[in-house]
Amino acid sequence: MKALYFAWVRERVGRAEEDLSPPSTVKTVGDLVAWLHERGEGYAQAFDKPVAVRAALDRVHARSDASIVGVKEVAFFPPMTGG
């Protein structure tokens, strides 16, 4: 799946997008956030407070318990973004 990062999430992760291949145990947005948090310092900073990050799955806002199975694109962004 393709991951897109916006605003300060992008700044902390250090990239705007990347292709992800999470393990099969990662089944929800919350699982994905926890997995990303463990990928390194920038990810740990970006996903340190999961409630401060919103997600969209295939361009539809999603909660942390939403399934990522079959998703082609996940986007992470702060609750409010600017132009």
PDB file with SEQRES, HELIX, SHEET and CRYST1 records, atoms N, CA, C and O in Angstrom:
SEQRES   1 A   83  MET LYS ALA LEU TYR PHE ALA TRP VAL ARG GLU ARG VAL          
SEQRES   2 A   83  GLY ARG ALA GLU GLU ASP LEU SER PRO PRO SER THR VAL          
SEQRES   3 A   83  LYS THR VAL GLY ASP LEU VAL ALA TRP LEU HIS GLU ARG          
SEQRES   4 A   83  GLY GLU GLY TYR ALA GLN ALA PHE ASP LYS PRO VAL ALA          
SEQRES   5 A   83  VAL ARG ALA ALA LEU ASP ARG VAL HIS ALA ARG SER ASP          
SEQRES   6 A   83  ALA SER ILE VAL GLY VAL LYS GLU VAL ALA PHE PHE PRO          
SEQRES   7 A   83  PRO MET THR GLY GLY                                          
HELIX    1 AA1 ALA A    7  VAL A   13  1                                   7    
HELIX    2 AA2 VAL A   29  HIS A   37  1                                   9    
HELIX    3 AA3 GLU A   41  ALA A   46  1                                   6    
HELIX    4 AA4 PRO A   50  ALA A   52  5                                   3    
SHEET    1 AA1 5 GLU A  17  ASP A  19  0                                        
SHEET    2 AA1 5 LYS A   2  TYR A   5 -1                                        
SHEET    3 AA1 5 GLU A  73  PHE A  77  1                                        
SHEET    4 AA1 5 ARG A  54  LEU A  57 -1                                        
SHEET    5 AA1 5 VAL A  60  ALA A  62 -1                                        
CRYST1    1.000    1.000    1.000  90.00  90.00  90.00 P 1           1          
ATOM      1  N   MET A   1       0.838  -1.170   0.000  1.00  0.00           N  
ATOM      2  CA  MET A   1       0.000   0.000   0.000  1.00  0.00           C  
ATOM      3  C   MET A   1       0.889   1.241   0.000  1.00  0.00           C  
ATOM      4  O   MET A   1       2.017   1.217   0.493  1.00  0.00           O  
ATOM      5  N   LYS A   2       0.367   2.301  -0.552  1.00  0.00           N  
ATOM      6  CA  LYS A   2       1.100   3.563  -0.562  1.00  0.00           C  
ATOM      7  C   LYS A   2       0.682   4.372   0.661  1.00  0.00           C  
ATOM      8  O   LYS A   2      -0.505   4.505   0.957  1.00  0.00           O  
ATOM      9  N   ALA A   3       1.672   4.905   1.363  1.00  0.00           N  
ATOM     10  CA  ALA A   3       1.413   5.780   2.506  1.00  0.00           C  
ATOM     11  C   ALA A   3       1.759   7.203   2.107  1.00  0.00           C  
ATOM     12  O   ALA A   3       2.813   7.454   1.522  1.00  0.00           O  
ATOM     13  N   LEU A   4       0.870   8.130   2.424  1.00  0.00           N  
ATOM     14  CA  LEU A   4       1.083   9.550   2.179  1.00  0.00           C  
ATOM     15  C   LEU A   4       1.128  10.255   3.523  1.00  0.00           C  
ATOM     16  O   LEU A   4       0.320   9.970   4.406  1.00  0.00           O  
ATOM     17  N   TYR A   5       2.074  11.176   3.679  1.00  0.00           N  
ATOM     18  CA  TYR A   5       2.233  11.909   4.928  1.00  0.00           C  
ATOM     19  C   TYR A   5       2.097  13.401   4.640  1.00  0.00           C  
ATOM     20  O   TYR A   5       2.681  13.910   3.683  1.00  0.00           O  
ATOM     21  N   PHE A   6       1.322  14.102   5.472  1.00  0.00           N  
ATOM     22  CA  PHE A   6       1.065  15.522   5.263  1.00  0.00           C  
ATOM     23  C   PHE A   6       1.447  16.351   6.485  1.00  0.00           C  
ATOM     24  O   PHE A   6       1.449  15.860   7.614  1.00  0.00           O  
ATOM     25  N   ALA A   7       1.772  17.620   6.232  1.00  0.00           N  
ATOM     26  CA  ALA A   7       2.064  18.626   7.268  1.00  0.00           C  
ATOM     27  C   ALA A   7       3.175  18.146   8.193  1.00  0.00           C  
ATOM     28  O   ALA A   7       4.189  17.633   7.718  1.00  0.00           O  
ATOM     29  N   TRP A   8       3.003  18.304   9.513  1.00  0.00           N  
ATOM     30  CA  TRP A   8       4.089  17.959  10.432  1.00  0.00           C  
ATOM     31  C   TRP A   8       4.355  16.456  10.483  1.00  0.00           C  
ATOM     32  O   TRP A   8       5.443  16.052  10.895  1.00  0.00           O  
ATOM     33  N   VAL A   9       3.405  15.618  10.080  1.00  0.00           N  
ATOM     34  CA  VAL A   9       3.672  14.177  10.001  1.00  0.00           C  
ATOM     35  C   VAL A   9       4.758  13.946   8.954  1.00  0.00           C  
ATOM     36  O   VAL A   9       5.700  13.192   9.197  1.00  0.00           O  
ATOM     37  N   ARG A  10       4.634  14.586   7.798  1.00  0.00           N  
ATOM     38  CA  ARG A  10       5.632  14.488   6.727  1.00  0.00           C  
ATOM     39  C   ARG A  10       6.986  14.996   7.205  1.00  0.00           C  
ATOM     40  O   ARG A  10       8.013  14.371   6.938  1.00  0.00           O  
ATOM     41  N   GLU A  11       6.995  16.121   7.906  1.00  0.00           N  
ATOM     42  CA  GLU A  11       8.254  16.689   8.383  1.00  0.00           C  
ATOM     43  C   GLU A  11       8.967  15.744   9.339  1.00  0.00           C  
ATOM     44  O   GLU A  11      10.187  15.601   9.262  1.00  0.00           O  
ATOM     45  N   ARG A  12       8.239  15.103  10.227  1.00  0.00           N  
ATOM     46  CA  ARG A  12       8.858  14.207  11.211  1.00  0.00           C  
ATOM     47  C   ARG A  12       9.298  12.887  10.590  1.00  0.00           C  
ATOM     48  O   ARG A  12      10.355  12.359  10.935  1.00  0.00           O  
ATOM     49  N   VAL A  13       8.494  12.357   9.682  1.00  0.00           N  
ATOM     50  CA  VAL A  13       8.844  11.102   9.020  1.00  0.00           C  
ATOM     51  C   VAL A  13      10.000  11.330   8.041  1.00  0.00           C  
ATOM     52  O   VAL A  13      10.838  10.451   7.837  1.00  0.00           O  
ATOM     53  N   GLY A  14      10.030  12.519   7.443  1.00  0.00           N  
ATOM     54  CA  GLY A  14      11.115  12.844   6.520  1.00  0.00           C  
ATOM     55  C   GLY A  14      10.850  12.499   5.072  1.00  0.00           C  
ATOM     56  O   GLY A  14      11.771  12.462   4.256  1.00  0.00           O  
ATOM     57  N   ARG A  15       9.598  12.248   4.754  1.00  0.00           N  
ATOM     58  CA  ARG A  15       9.228  11.959   3.356  1.00  0.00           C  
ATOM     59  C   ARG A  15       7.744  12.217   3.166  1.00  0.00           C  
ATOM     60  O   ARG A  15       6.971  12.204   4.123  1.00  0.00           O  
ATOM     61  N   ALA A  16       7.362  12.448   1.935  1.00  0.00           N  
ATOM     62  CA  ALA A  16       5.963  12.734   1.628  1.00  0.00           C  
ATOM     63  C   ALA A  16       5.159  11.459   1.380  1.00  0.00           C  
ATOM     64  O   ALA A  16       3.953  11.420   1.623  1.00  0.00           O  
ATOM     65  N   GLU A  17       5.835  10.424   0.897  1.00  0.00           N  
ATOM     66  CA  GLU A  17       5.142   9.172   0.617  1.00  0.00           C  
ATOM     67  C   GLU A  17       6.124   8.021   0.567  1.00  0.00           C  
ATOM     68  O   GLU A  17       7.333   8.215   0.442  1.00  0.00           O  
ATOM     69  N   GLU A  18       5.582   6.821   0.667  1.00  0.00           N  
ATOM     70  CA  GLU A  18       6.385   5.609   0.543  1.00  0.00           C  
ATOM     71  C   GLU A  18       5.462   4.421   0.356  1.00  0.00           C  
ATOM     72  O   GLU A  18       4.272   4.487   0.665  1.00  0.00           O  
ATOM     73  N   ASP A  19       6.019   3.343  -0.150  1.00  0.00           N  
ATOM     74  CA  ASP A  19       5.278   2.092  -0.261  1.00  0.00           C  
ATOM     75  C   ASP A  19       5.525   1.283   1.004  1.00  0.00           C  
ATOM     76  O   ASP A  19       6.666   1.138   1.444  1.00  0.00           O  
ATOM     77  N   LEU A  20       4.451   0.759   1.586  1.00  0.00           N  
ATOM     78  CA  LEU A  20       4.559  -0.019   2.818  1.00  0.00           C  
ATOM     79  C   LEU A  20       4.139  -1.464   2.579  1.00  0.00           C  
ATOM     80  O   LEU A  20       3.250  -1.752   1.777  1.00  0.00           O  
ATOM     81  N   SER A  21       4.800  -2.355   3.295  1.00  0.00           N  
ATOM     82  CA  SER A  21       4.426  -3.764   3.307  1.00  0.00           C  
ATOM     83  C   SER A  21       4.407  -4.231   4.759  1.00  0.00           C  
ATOM     84  O   SER A  21       5.315  -4.936   5.199  1.00  0.00           O  
ATOM     85  N   PRO A  22       3.375  -3.839   5.499  1.00  0.00           N  
ATOM     86  CA  PRO A  22       3.330  -4.235   6.904  1.00  0.00           C  
ATOM     87  C   PRO A  22       3.112  -5.740   7.038  1.00  0.00           C  
ATOM     88  O   PRO A  22       2.587  -6.377   6.124  1.00  0.00           O  
ATOM     89  N   PRO A  23       3.511  -6.307   8.169  1.00  0.00           N  
ATOM     90  CA  PRO A  23       3.289  -7.744   8.381  1.00  0.00           C  
ATOM     91  C   PRO A  23       1.795  -8.072   8.433  1.00  0.00           C  
ATOM     92  O   PRO A  23       0.960  -7.190   8.635  1.00  0.00           O  
ATOM     93  N   SER A  24       1.482  -9.329   8.252  1.00  0.00           N  
ATOM     94  CA  SER A  24       0.069  -9.756   8.204  1.00  0.00           C  
ATOM     95  C   SER A  24      -0.663  -9.528   9.525  1.00  0.00           C  
ATOM     96  O   SER A  24      -1.893  -9.527   9.549  1.00  0.00           O  
ATOM     97  N   THR A  25       0.054  -9.340  10.601  1.00  0.00           N  
ATOM     98  CA  THR A  25      -0.576  -9.078  11.901  1.00  0.00           C  
ATOM     99  C   THR A  25      -1.130  -7.658  11.999  1.00  0.00           C  
ATOM    100  O   THR A  25      -1.914  -7.364  12.902  1.00  0.00           O  
ATOM    101  N   VAL A  26      -0.736  -6.783  11.088  1.00  0.00           N  
ATOM    102  CA  VAL A  26      -1.212  -5.396  11.062  1.00  0.00           C  
ATOM    103  C   VAL A  26      -2.497  -5.375  10.245  1.00  0.00           C  
ATOM    104  O   VAL A  26      -2.471  -5.503   9.021  1.00  0.00           O  
ATOM    105  N   LYS A  27      -3.624  -5.210  10.941  1.00  0.00           N  
ATOM    106  CA  LYS A  27      -4.925  -5.324  10.279  1.00  0.00           C  
ATOM    107  C   LYS A  27      -5.780  -4.071  10.337  1.00  0.00           C  
ATOM    108  O   LYS A  27      -6.740  -3.944   9.577  1.00  0.00           O  
ATOM    109  N   THR A  28      -5.446  -3.129  11.239  1.00  0.00           N  
ATOM    110  CA  THR A  28      -6.251  -1.918  11.392  1.00  0.00           C  
ATOM    111  C   THR A  28      -5.359  -0.681  11.290  1.00  0.00           C  
ATOM    112  O   THR A  28      -4.132  -0.779  11.299  1.00  0.00           O  
ATOM    113  N   VAL A  29      -5.995   0.471  11.196  1.00  0.00           N  
ATOM    114  CA  VAL A  29      -5.245   1.732  11.196  1.00  0.00           C  
ATOM    115  C   VAL A  29      -4.417   1.828  12.477  1.00  0.00           C  
ATOM    116  O   VAL A  29      -3.250   2.216  12.429  1.00  0.00           O  
ATOM    117  N   GLY A  30      -5.005   1.482  13.609  1.00  0.00           N  
ATOM    118  CA  GLY A  30      -4.284   1.533  14.880  1.00  0.00           C  
ATOM    119  C   GLY A  30      -3.074   0.617  14.887  1.00  0.00           C  
ATOM    120  O   GLY A  30      -2.013   0.992  15.387  1.00  0.00           O  
ATOM    121  N   ASP A  31      -3.222  -0.584  14.337  1.00  0.00           N  
ATOM    122  CA  ASP A  31      -2.093  -1.511  14.228  1.00  0.00           C  
ATOM    123  C   ASP A  31      -0.999  -0.908  13.350  1.00  0.00           C  
ATOM    124  O   ASP A  31       0.186  -1.016  13.666  1.00  0.00           O  
ATOM    125  N   LEU A  32      -1.398  -0.276  12.251  1.00  0.00           N  
ATOM    126  CA  LEU A  32      -0.444   0.325  11.332  1.00  0.00           C  
ATOM    127  C   LEU A  32       0.311   1.468  11.996  1.00  0.00           C  
ATOM    128  O   LEU A  32       1.525   1.590  11.830  1.00  0.00           O  
ATOM    129  N   VAL A  33      -0.393   2.299  12.739  1.00  0.00           N  
ATOM    130  CA  VAL A  33       0.245   3.404  13.454  1.00  0.00           C  
ATOM    131  C   VAL A  33       1.263   2.851  14.457  1.00  0.00           C  
ATOM    132  O   VAL A  33       2.375   3.370  14.555  1.00  0.00           O  
ATOM    133  N   ALA A  34       0.896   1.815  15.193  1.00  0.00           N  
ATOM    134  CA  ALA A  34       1.809   1.208  16.165  1.00  0.00           C  
ATOM    135  C   ALA A  34       3.034   0.627  15.466  1.00  0.00           C  
ATOM    136  O   ALA A  34       4.152   0.761  15.963  1.00  0.00           O  
ATOM    137  N   TRP A  35       2.831  -0.011  14.328  1.00  0.00           N  
ATOM    138  CA  TRP A  35       3.937  -0.586  13.555  1.00  0.00           C  
ATOM    139  C   TRP A  35       4.853   0.514  13.021  1.00  0.00           C  
ATOM    140  O   TRP A  35       6.076   0.394  13.093  1.00  0.00           O  
ATOM    141  N   LEU A  36       4.268   1.577  12.491  1.00  0.00           N  
ATOM    142  CA  LEU A  36       5.063   2.696  11.995  1.00  0.00           C  
ATOM    143  C   LEU A  36       5.853   3.348  13.124  1.00  0.00           C  
ATOM    144  O   LEU A  36       7.008   3.727  12.926  1.00  0.00           O  
ATOM    145  N   HIS A  37       5.264   3.483  14.283  1.00  0.00           N  
ATOM    146  CA  HIS A  37       5.910   4.094  15.444  1.00  0.00           C  
ATOM    147  C   HIS A  37       7.239   3.415  15.758  1.00  0.00           C  
ATOM    148  O   HIS A  37       8.167   4.060  16.246  1.00  0.00           O  
ATOM    149  N   GLU A  38       7.332   2.121  15.482  1.00  0.00           N  
ATOM    150  CA  GLU A  38       8.539   1.346  15.792  1.00  0.00           C  
ATOM    151  C   GLU A  38       9.583   1.369  14.678  1.00  0.00           C  
ATOM    152  O   GLU A  38      10.634   0.745  14.823  1.00  0.00           O  
ATOM    153  N   ARG A  39       9.333   2.057  13.588  1.00  0.00           N  
ATOM    154  CA  ARG A  39      10.237   2.019  12.425  1.00  0.00           C  
ATOM    155  C   ARG A  39      11.434   2.960  12.513  1.00  0.00           C  
ATOM    156  O   ARG A  39      12.297   2.931  11.636  1.00  0.00           O  
ATOM    157  N   GLY A  40      11.504   3.780  13.530  1.00  0.00           N  
ATOM    158  CA  GLY A  40      12.647   4.690  13.654  1.00  0.00           C  
ATOM    159  C   GLY A  40      12.259   5.965  14.361  1.00  0.00           C  
ATOM    160  O   GLY A  40      11.094   6.189  14.689  1.00  0.00           O  
ATOM    161  N   GLU A  41      13.259   6.799  14.590  1.00  0.00           N  
ATOM    162  CA  GLU A  41      13.066   8.017  15.384  1.00  0.00           C  
ATOM    163  C   GLU A  41      12.026   8.969  14.794  1.00  0.00           C  
ATOM    164  O   GLU A  41      11.152   9.451  15.514  1.00  0.00           O  
ATOM    165  N   GLY A  42      12.113   9.243  13.498  1.00  0.00           N  
ATOM    166  CA  GLY A  42      11.151  10.162  12.875  1.00  0.00           C  
ATOM    167  C   GLY A  42       9.729   9.641  12.965  1.00  0.00           C  
ATOM    168  O   GLY A  42       8.801  10.402  13.242  1.00  0.00           O  
ATOM    169  N   TYR A  43       9.553   8.342  12.733  1.00  0.00           N  
ATOM    170  CA  TYR A  43       8.228   7.733  12.844  1.00  0.00           C  
ATOM    171  C   TYR A  43       7.742   7.777  14.288  1.00  0.00           C  
ATOM    172  O   TYR A  43       6.570   8.047  14.550  1.00  0.00           O  
ATOM    173  N   ALA A  44       8.648   7.511  15.219  1.00  0.00           N  
ATOM    174  CA  ALA A  44       8.284   7.548  16.642  1.00  0.00           C  
ATOM    175  C   ALA A  44       7.786   8.939  17.029  1.00  0.00           C  
ATOM    176  O   ALA A  44       6.817   9.069  17.777  1.00  0.00           O  
ATOM    177  N   GLN A  45       8.448   9.972  16.522  1.00  0.00           N  
ATOM    178  CA  GLN A  45       8.011  11.339  16.807  1.00  0.00           C  
ATOM    179  C   GLN A  45       6.661  11.633  16.158  1.00  0.00           C  
ATOM    180  O   GLN A  45       5.786  12.236  16.779  1.00  0.00           O  
ATOM    181  N   ALA A  46       6.499  11.210  14.923  1.00  0.00           N  
ATOM    182  CA  ALA A  46       5.257  11.492  14.194  1.00  0.00           C  
ATOM    183  C   ALA A  46       4.052  10.780  14.810  1.00  0.00           C  
ATOM    184  O   ALA A  46       2.954  11.334  14.853  1.00  0.00           O  
ATOM    185  N   PHE A  47       4.262   9.550  15.287  1.00  0.00           N  
ATOM    186  CA  PHE A  47       3.151   8.745  15.774  1.00  0.00           C  
ATOM    187  C   PHE A  47       3.190   8.539  17.291  1.00  0.00           C  
ATOM    188  O   PHE A  47       2.610   7.587  17.813  1.00  0.00           O  
ATOM    189  N   ASP A  48       3.879   9.439  17.984  1.00  0.00           N  
ATOM    190  CA  ASP A  48       3.987   9.345  19.440  1.00  0.00           C  
ATOM    191  C   ASP A  48       2.641   9.502  20.130  1.00  0.00           C  
ATOM    192  O   ASP A  48       2.386   8.871  21.156  1.00  0.00           O  
ATOM    193  N   LYS A  49       1.780  10.346  19.568  1.00  0.00           N  
ATOM    194  CA  LYS A  49       0.439  10.565  20.126  1.00  0.00           C  
ATOM    195  C   LYS A  49      -0.576  10.247  19.028  1.00  0.00           C  
ATOM    196  O   LYS A  49      -0.992  11.135  18.283  1.00  0.00           O  
ATOM    197  N   PRO A  50      -0.967   8.990  18.932  1.00  0.00           N  
ATOM    198  CA  PRO A  50      -1.857   8.579  17.838  1.00  0.00           C  
ATOM    199  C   PRO A  50      -3.141   9.388  17.727  1.00  0.00           C  
ATOM    200  O   PRO A  50      -3.677   9.534  16.628  1.00  0.00           O  
ATOM    201  N   VAL A  51      -3.651   9.919  18.840  1.00  0.00           N  
ATOM    202  CA  VAL A  51      -4.889  10.710  18.762  1.00  0.00           C  
ATOM    203  C   VAL A  51      -4.673  12.036  18.048  1.00  0.00           C  
ATOM    204  O   VAL A  51      -5.640  12.694  17.662  1.00  0.00           O  
ATOM    205  N   ALA A  52      -3.417  12.439  17.866  1.00  0.00           N  
ATOM    206  CA  ALA A  52      -3.103  13.702  17.191  1.00  0.00           C  
ATOM    207  C   ALA A  52      -2.929  13.519  15.684  1.00  0.00           C  
ATOM    208  O   ALA A  52      -2.636  14.482  14.976  1.00  0.00           O  
ATOM    209  N   VAL A  53      -3.108  12.287  15.186  1.00  0.00           N  
ATOM    210  CA  VAL A  53      -2.938  11.997  13.767  1.00  0.00           C  
ATOM    211  C   VAL A  53      -4.234  11.409  13.230  1.00  0.00           C  
ATOM    212  O   VAL A  53      -4.813  10.505  13.833  1.00  0.00           O  
ATOM    213  N   ARG A  54      -4.679  11.922  12.108  1.00  0.00           N  
ATOM    214  CA  ARG A  54      -5.862  11.399  11.435  1.00  0.00           C  
ATOM    215  C   ARG A  54      -5.407  10.533  10.260  1.00  0.00           C  
ATOM    216  O   ARG A  54      -4.291  10.672   9.760  1.00  0.00           O  
ATOM    217  N   ALA A  55      -6.294   9.640   9.834  1.00  0.00           N  
ATOM    218  CA  ALA A  55      -5.980   8.762   8.711  1.00  0.00           C  
ATOM    219  C   ALA A  55      -7.125   8.757   7.712  1.00  0.00           C  
ATOM    220  O   ALA A  55      -8.288   8.946   8.070  1.00  0.00           O  
ATOM    221  N   ALA A  56      -6.776   8.539   6.467  1.00  0.00           N  
ATOM    222  CA  ALA A  56      -7.762   8.324   5.408  1.00  0.00           C  
ATOM    223  C   ALA A  56      -7.347   7.075   4.651  1.00  0.00           C  
ATOM    224  O   ALA A  56      -6.176   6.908   4.309  1.00  0.00           O  
ATOM    225  N   LEU A  57      -8.294   6.210   4.396  1.00  0.00           N  
ATOM    226  CA  LEU A  57      -8.051   4.988   3.628  1.00  0.00           C  
ATOM    227  C   LEU A  57      -8.707   5.142   2.268  1.00  0.00           C  
ATOM    228  O   LEU A  57      -9.919   5.325   2.161  1.00  0.00           O  
ATOM    229  N   ASP A  58      -7.892   5.064   1.243  1.00  0.00           N  
ATOM    230  CA  ASP A  58      -8.396   5.274  -0.120  1.00  0.00           C  
ATOM    231  C   ASP A  58      -9.267   6.529  -0.194  1.00  0.00           C  
ATOM    232  O   ASP A  58     -10.342   6.532  -0.792  1.00  0.00           O  
ATOM    233  N   ARG A  59      -8.761   7.597   0.439  1.00  0.00           N  
ATOM    234  CA  ARG A  59      -9.346   8.943   0.427  1.00  0.00           C  
ATOM    235  C   ARG A  59     -10.643   9.100   1.221  1.00  0.00           C  
ATOM    236  O   ARG A  59     -11.415  10.030   0.988  1.00  0.00           O  
ATOM    237  N   VAL A  60     -10.874   8.178   2.163  1.00  0.00           N  
ATOM    238  CA  VAL A  60     -12.041   8.263   3.035  1.00  0.00           C  
ATOM    239  C   VAL A  60     -11.533   8.274   4.472  1.00  0.00           C  
ATOM    240  O   VAL A  60     -10.773   7.392   4.872  1.00  0.00           O  
ATOM    241  N   HIS A  61     -11.953   9.278   5.251  1.00  0.00           N  
ATOM    242  CA  HIS A  61     -11.518   9.360   6.651  1.00  0.00           C  
ATOM    243  C   HIS A  61     -11.842   8.061   7.367  1.00  0.00           C  
ATOM    244  O   HIS A  61     -12.896   7.461   7.154  1.00  0.00           O  
ATOM    245  N   ALA A  62     -10.904   7.630   8.231  1.00  0.00           N  
ATOM    246  CA  ALA A  62     -11.078   6.356   8.922  1.00  0.00           C  
ATOM    247  C   ALA A  62     -10.675   6.467  10.384  1.00  0.00           C  
ATOM    248  O   ALA A  62      -9.794   7.248  10.742  1.00  0.00           O  
ATOM    249  N   ARG A  63     -11.332   5.677  11.221  1.00  0.00           N  
ATOM    250  CA  ARG A  63     -10.992   5.610  12.635  1.00  0.00           C  
ATOM    251  C   ARG A  63      -9.877   4.585  12.841  1.00  0.00           C  
ATOM    252  O   ARG A  63      -9.531   3.838  11.926  1.00  0.00           O  
ATOM    253  N   SER A  64      -9.329   4.559  14.034  1.00  0.00           N  
ATOM    254  CA  SER A  64      -8.199   3.666  14.305  1.00  0.00           C  
ATOM    255  C   SER A  64      -8.581   2.190  14.246  1.00  0.00           C  
ATOM    256  O   SER A  64      -7.712   1.340  14.052  1.00  0.00           O  
ATOM    257  N   ASP A  65      -9.856   1.871  14.407  1.00  0.00           N  
ATOM    258  CA  ASP A  65     -10.255   0.468  14.347  1.00  0.00           C  
ATOM    259  C   ASP A  65     -10.665   0.011  12.942  1.00  0.00           C  
ATOM    260  O   ASP A  65     -11.101  -1.126  12.761  1.00  0.00           O  
ATOM    261  N   ALA A  66     -10.525   0.888  11.957  1.00  0.00           N  
ATOM    262  CA  ALA A  66     -10.876   0.548  10.576  1.00  0.00           C  
ATOM    263  C   ALA A  66      -9.864  -0.440   9.992  1.00  0.00           C  
ATOM    264  O   ALA A  66      -8.661  -0.323  10.226  1.00  0.00           O  
ATOM    265  N   SER A  67     -10.357  -1.395   9.244  1.00  0.00           N  
ATOM    266  CA  SER A  67      -9.509  -2.402   8.615  1.00  0.00           C  
ATOM    267  C   SER A  67      -8.701  -1.795   7.473  1.00  0.00           C  
ATOM    268  O   SER A  67      -9.206  -0.968   6.714  1.00  0.00           O  
ATOM    269  N   ILE A  68      -7.442  -2.213   7.360  1.00  0.00           N  
ATOM    270  CA  ILE A  68      -6.603  -1.786   6.234  1.00  0.00           C  
ATOM    271  C   ILE A  68      -6.462  -2.892   5.190  1.00  0.00           C  
ATOM    272  O   ILE A  68      -5.748  -2.723   4.202  1.00  0.00           O  
ATOM    273  N   VAL A  69      -7.130  -4.009   5.401  1.00  0.00           N  
ATOM    274  CA  VAL A  69      -7.052  -5.132   4.477  1.00  0.00           C  
ATOM    275  C   VAL A  69      -7.590  -4.697   3.113  1.00  0.00           C  
ATOM    276  O   VAL A  69      -8.728  -4.237   3.012  1.00  0.00           O  
ATOM    277  N   GLY A  70      -6.790  -4.839   2.080  1.00  0.00           N  
ATOM    278  CA  GLY A  70      -7.186  -4.483   0.724  1.00  0.00           C  
ATOM    279  C   GLY A  70      -7.058  -3.016   0.370  1.00  0.00           C  
ATOM    280  O   GLY A  70      -7.381  -2.620  -0.750  1.00  0.00           O  
ATOM    281  N   VAL A  71      -6.593  -2.201   1.307  1.00  0.00           N  
ATOM    282  CA  VAL A  71      -6.451  -0.759   1.066  1.00  0.00           C  
ATOM    283  C   VAL A  71      -5.247  -0.506   0.158  1.00  0.00           C  
ATOM    284  O   VAL A  71      -4.192  -1.120   0.322  1.00  0.00           O  
ATOM    285  N   LYS A  72      -5.418   0.402  -0.795  1.00  0.00           N  
ATOM    286  CA  LYS A  72      -4.324   0.748  -1.705  1.00  0.00           C  
ATOM    287  C   LYS A  72      -3.548   1.974  -1.243  1.00  0.00           C  
ATOM    288  O   LYS A  72      -2.360   2.106  -1.538  1.00  0.00           O  
ATOM    289  N   GLU A  73      -4.223   2.883  -0.510  1.00  0.00           N  
ATOM    290  CA  GLU A  73      -3.581   4.127  -0.084  1.00  0.00           C  
ATOM    291  C   GLU A  73      -4.039   4.510   1.313  1.00  0.00           C  
ATOM    292  O   GLU A  73      -5.231   4.484   1.620  1.00  0.00           O  
ATOM    293  N   VAL A  74      -3.081   4.864   2.152  1.00  0.00           N  
ATOM    294  CA  VAL A  74      -3.384   5.388   3.478  1.00  0.00           C  
ATOM    295  C   VAL A  74      -2.683   6.734   3.616  1.00  0.00           C  
ATOM    296  O   VAL A  74      -1.499   6.867   3.303  1.00  0.00           O  
ATOM    297  N   ALA A  75      -3.422   7.718   4.083  1.00  0.00           N  
ATOM    298  CA  ALA A  75      -2.850   9.056   4.265  1.00  0.00           C  
ATOM    299  C   ALA A  75      -2.923   9.415   5.751  1.00  0.00           C  
ATOM    300  O   ALA A  75      -3.918   9.145   6.423  1.00  0.00           O  
ATOM    301  N   PHE A  76      -1.842  10.031   6.246  1.00  0.00           N  
ATOM    302  CA  PHE A  76      -1.780  10.466   7.632  1.00  0.00           C  
ATOM    303  C   PHE A  76      -1.590  11.975   7.662  1.00  0.00           C  
ATOM    304  O   PHE A  76      -0.778  12.521   6.915  1.00  0.00           O  
ATOM    305  N   PHE A  77      -2.346  12.652   8.535  1.00  0.00           N  
ATOM    306  CA  PHE A  77      -2.297  14.113   8.599  1.00  0.00           C  
ATOM    307  C   PHE A  77      -2.781  14.568   9.969  1.00  0.00           C  
ATOM    308  O   PHE A  77      -3.485  13.827  10.656  1.00  0.00           O  
ATOM    309  N   PRO A  78      -2.408  15.785  10.374  1.00  0.00           N  
ATOM    310  CA  PRO A  78      -2.928  16.321  11.630  1.00  0.00           C  
ATOM    311  C   PRO A  78      -4.422  16.635  11.489  1.00  0.00           C  
ATOM    312  O   PRO A  78      -4.938  16.705  10.373  1.00  0.00           O  
ATOM    313  N   PRO A  79      -5.112  16.822  12.612  1.00  0.00           N  
ATOM    314  CA  PRO A  79      -6.550  17.090  12.541  1.00  0.00           C  
ATOM    315  C   PRO A  79      -6.911  18.303  11.678  1.00  0.00           C  
ATOM    316  O   PRO A  79      -7.971  18.325  11.053  1.00  0.00           O  
ATOM    317  N   MET A  80      -6.040  19.301  11.642  1.00  0.00           N  
ATOM    318  CA  MET A  80      -6.314  20.483  10.821  1.00  0.00           C  
ATOM    319  C   MET A  80      -5.064  20.787  10.003  1.00  0.00           C  
ATOM    320  O   MET A  80      -3.968  20.914  10.549  1.00  0.00           O  
ATOM    321  N   THR A  81      -5.238  20.901   8.692  1.00  0.00           N  
ATOM    322  CA  THR A  81      -4.109  21.232   7.831  1.00  0.00           C  
ATOM    323  C   THR A  81      -4.391  22.545   7.123  1.00  0.00           C  
ATOM    324  O   THR A  81      -5.541  22.942   6.932  1.00  0.00           O  
ATOM    325  N   GLY A  82      -3.331  23.193   6.748  1.00  0.00           N  
ATOM    326  CA  GLY A  82      -3.473  24.455   6.022  1.00  0.00           C  
ATOM    327  C   GLY A  82      -3.027  24.301   4.586  1.00  0.00           C  
ATOM    328  O   GLY A  82      -2.475  23.269   4.206  1.00  0.00           O  
ATOM    329  N   GLY A  83      -3.265  25.325   3.791  1.00  0.00           N  
ATOM    330  CA  GLY A  83      -2.940  25.313   2.373  1.00  0.00           C  
ATOM    331  C   GLY A  83      -1.531  25.362   2.134  1.00  0.00           C  
ATOM    332  O   GLY A  83      -1.100  25.358   0.981  1.00  0.00           O  
TER     333      GLY A  83                                                      
END                                                                             
